Amino acid sequence: MQADADIAALVLTLELASITTIILLLVGTPFAWWLSRSNWRFKFLLEALIALPLVLPPTVLGFYMLVALGPNGPIGAVVTAMGGQSLAFTFTGLVIGSVVYSMPFVIQPLHNAFNAIGSRPMEVAATLRASPLDRFFTVAIPLARPGFITAAVLGFAHTLGEFGVVLMIGGNIPGKTQVLSIAIYDHVEALEYSHAHWISAGLLLASFIMLILVYGFNRQFQVRDHDA
């Protein structure tokens, strides 16, 4: 039934967004910290590479990701040689593509949050004989908490609305690679506007609520920090 397919697409989308956000937070946090502290002269090249998905058409990124993950691509060939299956048109392929596509929405807020901390809190912690690792977890992470909230919500919400990238990499396989954005397209193509409306309205409402929570939390944090 169509309702069952939509529910499966919803579950798959939430799973994809959750896994993608967790991976990006784990990988993006140390990378954003390094970007905020490094004086490497060619750091701007990495920053431009991270921001590339912001300006690159999703279908272009999806196409090259499909080529890379395919059986003859650099990533897919290695996986196939190790006895695995091609990553194209699989959920794992969707995760890889989503991580690349949503990367700037997670790393940039973290980078900005770490930059806003400045060097003085870390220097004060160093005078108290805190190790670099202690300073990172006990000083930098708590002070950058608004950035983490923003990064997590933006990464999650952006993955929810992916279309071009996931369609190119995963195709449209119900229960396997069909996410909500593709389900909406299928409903519109079949002139099932009522189904498309309910899914679209749900995504619109969810995205709006998440943004309200982010702005509300950050405003509360700023007020509390100002009062302190």
N, C-alpha and C positions, 0 to 999 in steps of 0.2 A: 504494500500500500504506500501511497505517496507520503502519508503522515509518518510512517516508519522510516522512509528514506530521509525525510527532513530531520527527524530526531537523530538518526545516525550521522547526518551531516553536522548537526549541532554538537554532538558528543565529540566527533572528530575535530571540529574546529576548536573547541575548548581545550582538548588535549594538545593539539598543535600549538595553540597560543601559550599554554602553560609551560610546555617543554621548552619552547623557543625562548620565553622570557627567563626561565631559570638558567638556561645555558648562557644567554647573553649577560645576565647579571654575574654569573660565576667567571666568565671569560672577560667581560667588559670592565669589571671593577679594577683588577690589577692593571689592565691596559690603560684605562682612563687615568689611574693614579700616576702611571709612568709618564703619560702625556703631559700631565699637569706639573710634573717635577723635572722632566728632562730638558736639557739645554741643547740637545742634538740639533745641528743646523738644518738637517733635512727632515725634521719632524713634520713639517708642513705637507710633505708628500704622503705620509701616513694619514694625516688628518683629511686630506683631499680624497684619498682612497676610501676612507670610512664614510665620508659624506657623499660619495658617488651615487648610491641608490636614491638619494634625495632628488637628483636631477635626471638620472638615467631612466628612460621608459621601462616600465616593468616587463614588457614583452621582450625587450632587448636583453635585460638581465636574465630573464627566464630562459631565453633561447640559449645563451652561453652556459648557463647552469645545466641545462638539459644536455648540451654537447659534452660538458665536463663529466657529468654523472653517467652518461651513456656507456655502453660496453666498450666503445672505442675511444672514450675520453680519458684524460689523464687520471681522474679519480676512479671512474668506473672500471678502467682497465686494471688498475691495481686491485680493486675489490674482486673483480672477476678472477684475476690470477691467483688470489688467495682462496679461491673456492666459493666466494660469495656470489650473489646475484646482482644484476645491474640495479643501480639505485634509482634510475629513472622510472617514473610511474609507480613509486612506492611511498609509503608514509615517511620512511627515513629520508628519502630525497626531498620531501616537502619540508622536513625539519631543517635540513641543510640550507635549502633555498630561503626559508623564512628567517633563519639566523642571519644570513647575508643581507637580506632585504631590510630587515628591521634593525640592523646593527646601529645606524646613526641615531635612531630614536632612543636607544639605551645608552650608548657610549657618550654622546654629546651632553645629555643632562648630568651624567656622572662627572664628566670632565669639567663642566661649568661649576658644579658643586665643589669639587676639589680645588679648583682655582679660587673660589670665593673664600676658602678657609684661610689662605695666605700662609706665610711661613712662621709667623710669631707663635701660634699655639704649638706647633711642632718643636720650635726652639725651646719654648718653656718646658715642654715635656722632656726634652733631651737634657736640660739642666737638672731635672729630677731623676736622671739616670734611667729613663725609660728606653728600652731597646727600639730599633726601627720598627720591628713587628708590633711591639706593644703600643707605640705611638700611632701606628696605622689603625689598630683595632679599637683602642680606647679613646683616641682623640679624633682622627680623621673620619672614621666611619660614623660615629654619633653626630659630628658636626655636619656631615654631608647627608643626613637622613632625608631632608626634603628632596634632594637630588635622586636618592634611591627610590622614593615613592613615585616621583615623576617618571623616572626611567622605567620602572616596572609597569606602571599604568600605560604609558605611551607604547612600550614594546608590546604589551598584551593587546591593547586596542588596535594597534596597527596590524598585528598579525590576524586579528579577527576579520579585518576588511580586505585582506589580500585577494587579488583576483588574477592579474596577468601572470605573475610569477608562478603561483601554484597551478594555474591551468597549463602553463607551458611545461612545467616539471612533472606534475602528477597526472595531467589529463583530467578526465571526468569519470572516475570509476566509483560508482555508488558503494558506500560502506568501506572504501579503501583510500581513496584520494579526493572524494567529492566533499568540499567544504561548503559553508553556508553561502559565500559569495557566488560560487558556481551554481549552487542550487537555485539562487535567485535568478540567475541568468537562464537556467533551464525553464523555470516557471514563466518568465517573460516570453521566452521563445515559443513556449507552448500556449501563450495567451492566457495563462493562469494567473491573472493579475492579483486576485485575492490572496493566493498563497504567497506570491512575491511581496505583497504589501505587508503581510504579517511578519515575515522574516525580516524585511527591510526595517520596519518600524521597531522590531525588537532590537536589532543591531544599533539603530539610531538612538533609542532610549538607553541602551546599555553604555554606549560610548559617551553620551551626554552625562550620565550619572557618574561615570568614572572620572570625567574631566572636572565635574563639580567637586568630587571628593578630593582630587589633587589640588585644585585651587583653594578649596576650603582648608585643607590641612596645611598647605604652605602659608596661607594668610595667618592661620592660628599660630604657626611656628614663628613667623616673623614678629607678630605682636608680642608673643611671650618672650622672644629674644630681645625685643626692644625694651620691654618692661624690666627685664633682668639687668 
